[in-house]
């Protein structure tokens, strides 16, 4: 994979994490349009790459369990470590 692909992937995943952490409800098709990717890509992000998160799905929208709002973030998820983790 090229660096540009990784940069795009990391940016998309980071933006999605920020939205979730702020309590937004994410609609997969809207995310696909926003980031210019296929719907299947967003579904993979939410269901596989974010499998460690306590995500809930209500009426087609994904959101973070309210007990975890504002708590996503850890010193080890910064810089290169964060990018490597998300790219798995």
Buried (B, 14 or more C-beta within 10 A) or exposed (E): EEEEEBEBBBEBBBEBBEBBBEEBBBBBEEBBEBBEBEEEBBBEBBEEBBEEBEBEEEEEEBBBEEEEEEEBEEEEBEEEEBBEBBEE
